[in-house]
């Protein structure tokens, strides 16, 4: 099927293009969400982390990761 025969919905699902080339758009929404989650994780007290089975040092390392360093599968 040629690209001009695709519906608007199908074209939107393919992602943005420029002169027929697919563009990679940074995942701004994911970056914001991960940044907030890491910030909250970094503020949790050790007692709450223990209750969740998370080591304090592991939580601090995760909280210190940069926002663009997304976990696998995100």
Biopython code that builds the backbone (N, CA, C, O; Angstrom):
import numpy as np
from Bio.PDB.StructureBuilder import StructureBuilder

atoms = [
    (1, "UNK", "N", (0.851, -1.170, 0.000)),
    (1, "UNK", "CA", (0.000, 0.000, 0.000)),
    (1, "UNK", "C", (0.897, 1.232, 0.000)),
    (1, "UNK", "O", (1.866, 1.297, 0.756)),
    (2, "UNK", "N", (0.584, 2.187, -0.827)),
    (2, "UNK", "CA", (1.379, 3.410, -0.867)),
    (2, "UNK", "C", (0.975, 4.342, 0.256)),
    (2, "UNK", "O", (-0.136, 4.250, 0.777)),
    (3, "UNK", "N", (1.877, 5.244, 0.635)),
    (3, "UNK", "CA", (1.618, 6.121, 1.771)),
    (3, "UNK", "C", (0.459, 7.073, 1.518)),
    (3, "UNK", "O", (-0.218, 7.465, 2.468)),
    (4, "UNK", "N", (0.206, 7.458, 0.267)),
    (4, "UNK", "CA", (-0.896, 8.381, 0.005)),
    (4, "UNK", "C", (-2.248, 7.696, 0.156)),
    (4, "UNK", "O", (-3.275, 8.369, 0.238)),
    (5, "UNK", "N", (-2.262, 6.367, 0.195)),
    (5, "UNK", "CA", (-3.516, 5.638, 0.353)),
    (5, "UNK", "C", (-3.843, 5.375, 1.826)),
    (5, "UNK", "O", (-4.919, 4.864, 2.133)),
    (6, "UNK", "N", (-2.939, 5.714, 2.729)),
    (6, "UNK", "CA", (-3.167, 5.485, 4.147)),
    (6, "UNK", "C", (-4.155, 6.507, 4.704)),
    (6, "UNK", "O", (-4.177, 7.664, 4.286)),
    (7, "UNK", "N", (-4.963, 6.059, 5.646)),
    (7, "UNK", "CA", (-5.883, 6.987, 6.299)),
    (7, "UNK", "C", (-5.103, 7.885, 7.250)),
    (7, "UNK", "O", (-3.943, 7.608, 7.554)),
    (8, "UNK", "N", (-5.729, 8.958, 7.720)),
    (8, "UNK", "CA", (-5.071, 9.853, 8.668)),
    (8, "UNK", "C", (-4.698, 9.120, 9.949)),
    (8, "UNK", "O", (-3.644, 9.382, 10.529)),
    (9, "UNK", "N", (-5.551, 8.206, 10.394)),
    (9, "UNK", "CA", (-5.271, 7.437, 11.606)),
    (9, "UNK", "C", (-4.038, 6.565, 11.416)),
    (9, "UNK", "O", (-3.183, 6.488, 12.299)),
    (10, "UNK", "N", (-3.948, 5.914, 10.275)),
    (10, "UNK", "CA", (-2.800, 5.064, 9.990)),
    (10, "UNK", "C", (-1.519, 5.890, 9.895)),
    (10, "UNK", "O", (-0.468, 5.464, 10.373)),
    (11, "UNK", "N", (-1.605, 7.060, 9.283)),
    (11, "UNK", "CA", (-0.421, 7.925, 9.179)),
    (11, "UNK", "C", (0.025, 8.406, 10.555)),
    (11, "UNK", "O", (1.222, 8.443, 10.839)),
    (12, "UNK", "N", (-0.923, 8.773, 11.408)),
    (12, "UNK", "CA", (-0.576, 9.238, 12.753)),
    (12, "UNK", "C", (0.092, 8.129, 13.555)),
    (12, "UNK", "O", (1.007, 8.390, 14.335)),
    (13, "UNK", "N", (-0.361, 6.892, 13.368)),
    (13, "UNK", "CA", (0.213, 5.758, 14.099)),
    (13, "UNK", "C", (1.647, 5.485, 13.666)),
    (13, "UNK", "O", (2.435, 4.949, 14.445)),
    (14, "UNK", "N", (1.996, 5.848, 12.433)),
    (14, "UNK", "CA", (3.354, 5.629, 11.933)),
    (14, "UNK", "C", (4.357, 6.591, 12.549)),
    (14, "UNK", "O", (5.554, 6.304, 12.554)),
    (15, "UNK", "N", (3.908, 7.707, 13.060)),
    (15, "UNK", "CA", (4.791, 8.700, 13.646)),
    (15, "UNK", "C", (5.116, 9.797, 12.655)),
    (15, "UNK", "O", (4.753, 9.707, 11.482)),
    (16, "UNK", "N", (5.798, 10.835, 13.118)),
    (16, "UNK", "CA", (6.085, 11.981, 12.257)),
    (16, "UNK", "C", (7.112, 11.650, 11.188)),
    (16, "UNK", "O", (8.015, 10.838, 11.393)),
    (17, "UNK", "N", (6.954, 12.294, 10.051)),
    (17, "UNK", "CA", (7.899, 12.115, 8.953)),
    (17, "UNK", "C", (8.267, 13.485, 8.389)),
    (17, "UNK", "O", (7.537, 14.460, 8.566)),
    (18, "UNK", "N", (9.400, 13.541, 7.715)),
    (18, "UNK", "CA", (9.838, 14.741, 7.017)),
    (18, "UNK", "C", (10.422, 14.288, 5.702)),
    (18, "UNK", "O", (11.427, 13.579, 5.665)),
    (19, "UNK", "N", (9.785, 14.702, 4.621)),
    (19, "UNK", "CA", (10.206, 14.329, 3.266)),
    (19, "UNK", "C", (10.337, 12.807, 3.136)),
    (19, "UNK", "O", (11.270, 12.307, 2.507)),
    (20, "UNK", "N", (9.406, 12.092, 3.728)),
    (20, "UNK", "CA", (9.377, 10.644, 3.630)),
    (20, "UNK", "C", (10.265, 9.912, 4.633)),
    (20, "UNK", "O", (10.262, 8.681, 4.671)),
    (21, "UNK", "N", (11.022, 10.646, 5.443)),
    (21, "UNK", "CA", (11.897, 10.020, 6.433)),
    (21, "UNK", "C", (11.212, 10.037, 7.792)),
    (21, "UNK", "O", (10.620, 11.040, 8.190)),
    (22, "UNK", "N", (11.300, 8.920, 8.494)),
    (22, "UNK", "CA", (10.716, 8.864, 9.833)),
    (22, "UNK", "C", (11.575, 9.665, 10.799)),
    (22, "UNK", "O", (12.803, 9.580, 10.778)),
    (23, "UNK", "N", (10.906, 10.446, 11.649)),
    (23, "UNK", "CA", (11.599, 11.246, 12.649)),
    (23, "UNK", "C", (11.457, 10.589, 14.009)),
    (23, "UNK", "O", (10.418, 10.014, 14.334)),
    (24, "UNK", "N", (12.505, 10.681, 14.789)),
    (24, "UNK", "CA", (12.434, 10.186, 16.169)),
    (24, "UNK", "C", (12.156, 11.382, 17.065)),
    (24, "UNK", "O", (12.953, 12.316, 17.142)),
    (25, "UNK", "N", (11.027, 11.339, 17.732)),
    (25, "UNK", "CA", (10.643, 12.412, 18.636)),
    (25, "UNK", "C", (11.039, 12.005, 20.044)),
    (25, "UNK", "O", (10.706, 10.906, 20.487)),
    (26, "UNK", "N", (11.746, 12.880, 20.756)),
    (26, "UNK", "CA", (12.117, 12.541, 22.136)),
    (26, "UNK", "C", (10.880, 12.272, 22.988)),
    (26, "UNK", "O", (9.860, 12.942, 22.826)),
    (27, "UNK", "N", (10.961, 11.309, 23.884)),
    (27, "UNK", "CA", (9.809, 10.944, 24.716)),
    (27, "UNK", "C", (9.642, 11.885, 25.918)),
    (27, "UNK", "O", (9.846, 11.485, 27.064)),
    (28, "UNK", "N", (9.270, 13.141, 25.636)),
    (28, "UNK", "CA", (9.183, 14.152, 26.696)),
    (28, "UNK", "C", (8.286, 13.707, 27.850)),
    (28, "UNK", "O", (8.645, 13.882, 29.014)),
    (29, "UNK", "N", (7.133, 13.141, 27.541)),
    (29, "UNK", "CA", (6.207, 12.706, 28.589)),
    (29, "UNK", "C", (6.811, 11.645, 29.488)),
    (29, "UNK", "O", (6.633, 11.678, 30.706)),
    (30, "UNK", "N", (7.527, 10.703, 28.888)),
    (30, "UNK", "CA", (8.178, 9.653, 29.679)),
    (30, "UNK", "C", (9.284, 10.236, 30.539)),
    (30, "UNK", "O", (9.456, 9.841, 31.692)),
    (31, "UNK", "N", (10.037, 11.180, 29.975)),
    (31, "UNK", "CA", (11.114, 11.810, 30.733)),
    (31, "UNK", "C", (10.565, 12.512, 31.971)),
    (31, "UNK", "O", (11.130, 12.400, 33.058)),
    (32, "UNK", "N", (9.469, 13.230, 31.801)),
    (32, "UNK", "CA", (8.869, 13.950, 32.926)),
    (32, "UNK", "C", (8.386, 12.968, 33.992)),
    (32, "UNK", "O", (8.627, 13.164, 35.183)),
    (33, "UNK", "N", (7.703, 11.912, 33.553)),
    (33, "UNK", "CA", (7.174, 10.924, 34.497)),
    (33, "UNK", "C", (8.306, 10.242, 35.272)),
    (33, "UNK", "O", (8.222, 10.097, 36.492)),
    (34, "UNK", "N", (9.349, 9.830, 34.578)),
    (34, "UNK", "CA", (10.479, 9.157, 35.229)),
    (34, "UNK", "C", (11.190, 10.107, 36.186)),
    (34, "UNK", "O", (11.596, 9.708, 37.278)),
    (35, "UNK", "N", (11.340, 11.357, 35.778)),
    (35, "UNK", "CA", (11.979, 12.348, 36.646)),
    (35, "UNK", "C", (11.196, 12.524, 37.944)),
    (35, "UNK", "O", (11.786, 12.594, 39.022)),
    (36, "UNK", "N", (9.879, 12.596, 37.843)),
    (36, "UNK", "CA", (9.043, 12.743, 39.043)),
    (36, "UNK", "C", (9.113, 11.504, 39.931)),
    (36, "UNK", "O", (9.204, 11.615, 41.153)),
    (37, "UNK", "N", (9.069, 10.324, 39.311)),
    (37, "UNK", "CA", (9.132, 9.080, 40.081)),
    (37, "UNK", "C", (10.460, 8.979, 40.828)),
    (37, "UNK", "O", (10.493, 8.597, 41.998)),
    (38, "UNK", "N", (11.543, 9.320, 40.154)),
    (38, "UNK", "CA", (12.862, 9.247, 40.793)),
    (38, "UNK", "C", (12.985, 10.275, 41.910)),
    (38, "UNK", "O", (13.591, 10.003, 42.947)),
    (39, "UNK", "N", (12.418, 11.439, 41.701)),
    (39, "UNK", "CA", (12.445, 12.458, 42.745)),
    (39, "UNK", "C", (11.696, 11.986, 43.988)),
    (39, "UNK", "O", (12.177, 12.146, 45.110)),
    (40, "UNK", "N", (10.518, 11.405, 43.780)),
    (40, "UNK", "CA", (9.732, 10.895, 44.909)),
    (40, "UNK", "C", (10.458, 9.752, 45.607)),
    (40, "UNK", "O", (10.466, 9.672, 46.835)),
    (41, "UNK", "N", (11.065, 8.873, 44.823)),
    (41, "UNK", "CA", (11.821, 7.755, 45.393)),
    (41, "UNK", "C", (12.953, 8.270, 46.272)),
    (41, "UNK", "O", (13.201, 7.733, 47.351)),
    (42, "UNK", "N", (13.632, 9.299, 45.813)),
    (42, "UNK", "CA", (14.747, 9.864, 46.569)),
    (42, "UNK", "C", (14.332, 10.515, 47.877)),
    (42, "UNK", "O", (15.161, 10.688, 48.771)),
    (43, "UNK", "N", (13.062, 10.879, 48.003)),
    (43, "UNK", "CA", (12.584, 11.519, 49.233)),
    (43, "UNK", "C", (11.967, 10.539, 50.228)),
    (43, "UNK", "O", (11.640, 10.927, 51.350)),
    (44, "UNK", "N", (11.805, 9.289, 49.840)),
    (44, "UNK", "CA", (11.193, 8.322, 50.757)),
    (44, "UNK", "C", (12.147, 7.989, 51.904)),
    (44, "UNK", "O", (13.348, 7.823, 51.688)),
    (45, "UNK", "N", (11.615, 7.891, 53.116)),
    (45, "UNK", "CA", (12.464, 7.496, 54.254)),
    (45, "UNK", "C", (12.851, 6.018, 54.157)),
    (45, "UNK", "O", (12.170, 5.220, 53.512)),
    (46, "UNK", "N", (13.956, 5.680, 54.810)),
    (46, "UNK", "CA", (14.491, 4.314, 54.776)),
    (46, "UNK", "C", (13.464, 3.284, 55.228)),
    (46, "UNK", "O", (13.429, 2.173, 54.700)),
    (47, "UNK", "N", (12.622, 3.644, 56.208)),
    (47, "UNK", "CA", (11.617, 2.695, 56.721)),
    (47, "UNK", "C", (10.621, 2.304, 55.616)),
    (47, "UNK", "O", (10.272, 1.132, 55.477)),
    (48, "UNK", "N", (10.173, 3.285, 54.842)),
    (48, "UNK", "CA", (9.229, 2.977, 53.762)),
    (48, "UNK", "C", (9.894, 2.173, 52.659)),
    (48, "UNK", "O", (9.278, 1.277, 52.080)),
    (49, "UNK", "N", (11.138, 2.487, 52.368)),
    (49, "UNK", "CA", (11.862, 1.719, 51.351)),
    (49, "UNK", "C", (12.008, 0.262, 51.794)),
    (49, "UNK", "O", (11.813, -0.654, 50.995)),
    (50, "UNK", "N", (12.348, 0.053, 53.058)),
    (50, "UNK", "CA", (12.466, -1.313, 53.589)),
    (50, "UNK", "C", (11.144, -2.054, 53.480)),
    (50, "UNK", "O", (11.120, -3.233, 53.126)),
    (51, "UNK", "N", (10.035, -1.367, 53.783)),
    (51, "UNK", "CA", (8.708, -1.983, 53.683)),
    (51, "UNK", "C", (8.427, -2.469, 52.256)),
    (51, "UNK", "O", (7.721, -3.458, 52.059)),
    (52, "UNK", "N", (8.981, -1.771, 51.274)),
    (52, "UNK", "CA", (8.785, -2.152, 49.865)),
    (52, "UNK", "C", (9.863, -3.109, 49.369)),
    (52, "UNK", "O", (9.814, -3.564, 48.226)),
    (53, "UNK", "N", (10.827, -3.414, 50.219)),
    (53, "UNK", "CA", (11.903, -4.321, 49.829)),
    (53, "UNK", "C", (12.963, -3.666, 48.970)),
    (53, "UNK", "O", (13.630, -4.333, 48.179)),
    (54, "UNK", "N", (13.122, -2.342, 49.125)),
    (54, "UNK", "CA", (14.108, -1.605, 48.333)),
    (54, "UNK", "C", (15.236, -1.155, 49.251)),
    (54, "UNK", "O", (14.998, -0.568, 50.306)),
    (55, "UNK", "N", (16.455, -1.434, 48.839)),
    (55, "UNK", "CA", (17.645, -1.034, 49.575)),
    (55, "UNK", "C", (17.830, 0.478, 49.468)),
    (55, "UNK", "O", (17.634, 1.052, 48.397)),
    (56, "UNK", "N", (18.203, 1.122, 50.561)),
    (56, "UNK", "CA", (18.369, 2.582, 50.590)),
    (56, "UNK", "C", (19.374, 3.050, 49.545)),
    (56, "UNK", "O", (19.115, 4.018, 48.830)),
    (57, "UNK", "N", (20.506, 2.384, 49.449)),
    (57, "UNK", "CA", (21.528, 2.789, 48.473)),
    (57, "UNK", "C", (21.044, 2.606, 47.037)),
    (57, "UNK", "O", (21.332, 3.440, 46.178)),
    (58, "UNK", "N", (20.312, 1.528, 46.767)),
    (58, "UNK", "CA", (19.773, 1.305, 45.424)),
    (58, "UNK", "C", (18.765, 2.398, 45.067)),
    (58, "UNK", "O", (18.724, 2.869, 43.930)),
    (59, "UNK", "N", (17.958, 2.795, 46.045)),
    (59, "UNK", "CA", (16.987, 3.864, 45.812)),
    (59, "UNK", "C", (17.695, 5.179, 45.531)),
    (59, "UNK", "O", (17.276, 5.926, 44.647)),
    (60, "UNK", "N", (18.737, 5.467, 46.253)),
    (60, "UNK", "CA", (19.485, 6.721, 46.037)),
    (60, "UNK", "C", (20.169, 6.732, 44.670)),
    (60, "UNK", "O", (20.200, 7.759, 43.992)),
    (61, "UNK", "N", (20.719, 5.576, 44.268)),
    (61, "UNK", "CA", (21.348, 5.492, 42.937)),
    (61, "UNK", "C", (20.309, 5.725, 41.842)),
    (61, "UNK", "O", (20.556, 6.459, 40.885)),
    (62, "UNK", "N", (19.148, 5.094, 41.992)),
    (62, "UNK", "CA", (18.082, 5.264, 40.996)),
    (62, "UNK", "C", (17.622, 6.716, 40.948)),
    (62, "UNK", "O", (17.410, 7.264, 39.866)),
    (63, "UNK", "N", (17.468, 7.335, 42.102)),
    (63, "UNK", "CA", (17.014, 8.727, 42.168)),
    (63, "UNK", "C", (18.020, 9.681, 41.535)),
    (63, "UNK", "O", (17.641, 10.746, 41.048)),
    (64, "UNK", "N", (19.289, 9.314, 41.538)),
    (64, "UNK", "CA", (20.340, 10.177, 40.993)),
    (64, "UNK", "C", (20.510, 10.030, 39.479)),
    (64, "UNK", "O", (21.212, 10.833, 38.865)),
    (65, "UNK", "N", (19.887, 9.030, 38.871)),
    (65, "UNK", "CA", (20.022, 8.836, 37.417)),
    (65, "UNK", "C", (19.407, 10.010, 36.663)),
    (65, "UNK", "O", (18.416, 10.577, 37.124)),
    (66, "UNK", "N", (19.966, 10.389, 35.516)),
    (66, "UNK", "CA", (19.404, 11.491, 34.737)),
    (66, "UNK", "C", (18.057, 11.113, 34.112)),
    (66, "UNK", "O", (17.783, 9.937, 33.875)),
    (67, "UNK", "N", (17.238, 12.104, 33.855)),
    (67, "UNK", "CA", (15.876, 11.854, 33.353)),
    (67, "UNK", "C", (15.856, 11.141, 32.011)),
    (67, "UNK", "O", (14.916, 10.396, 31.735)),
    (68, "UNK", "N", (16.866, 11.344, 31.166)),
    (68, "UNK", "CA", (16.846, 10.717, 29.854)),
    (68, "UNK", "C", (17.263, 9.255, 29.893)),
    (68, "UNK", "O", (17.117, 8.546, 28.897)),
    (69, "UNK", "N", (17.777, 8.797, 31.018)),
    (69, "UNK", "CA", (18.215, 7.405, 31.171)),
    (69, "UNK", "C", (16.998, 6.561, 31.592)),
    (69, "UNK", "O", (16.819, 6.242, 32.768)),
    (70, "UNK", "N", (16.180, 6.217, 30.609)),
    (70, "UNK", "CA", (14.941, 5.491, 30.882)),
    (70, "UNK", "C", (15.221, 4.029, 31.206)),
    (70, "UNK", "O", (16.114, 3.422, 30.614)),
    (71, "UNK", "N", (14.460, 3.457, 32.146)),
    (71, "UNK", "CA", (14.583, 2.027, 32.416)),
    (71, "UNK", "C", (14.159, 1.201, 31.198)),
    (71, "UNK", "O", (13.371, 1.667, 30.375)),
    (72, "UNK", "N", (14.670, 0.007, 31.088)),
    (72, "UNK", "CA", (14.292, -0.871, 29.985)),
    (72, "UNK", "C", (12.786, -1.100, 30.003)),
    (72, "UNK", "O", (12.198, -1.322, 31.061)),
    (73, "UNK", "N", (12.177, -1.046, 28.846)),
    (73, "UNK", "CA", (10.749, -1.310, 28.748)),
    (73, "UNK", "C", (9.864, -0.091, 28.941)),
    (73, "UNK", "O", (8.640, -0.223, 28.928)),
    (74, "UNK", "N", (10.438, 1.088, 29.119)),
    (74, "UNK", "CA", (9.621, 2.291, 29.306)),
    (74, "UNK", "C", (9.443, 3.012, 28.021)),
    (74, "UNK", "O", (8.782, 4.050, 27.982)),
]
sb = StructureBuilder()
sb.init_structure("model")
sb.init_model(0)
sb.init_chain("A")
sb.init_seg("    ")
for serial, (resi, resn, name, xyz) in enumerate(atoms, 1):
    if name == "N":
        sb.init_residue(resn, " ", resi, " ")
    sb.init_atom(name, np.array(xyz, "f"), 0.0, 1.0, " ", f" {name:<3s}", serial, name[0])
structure = sb.get_structure()
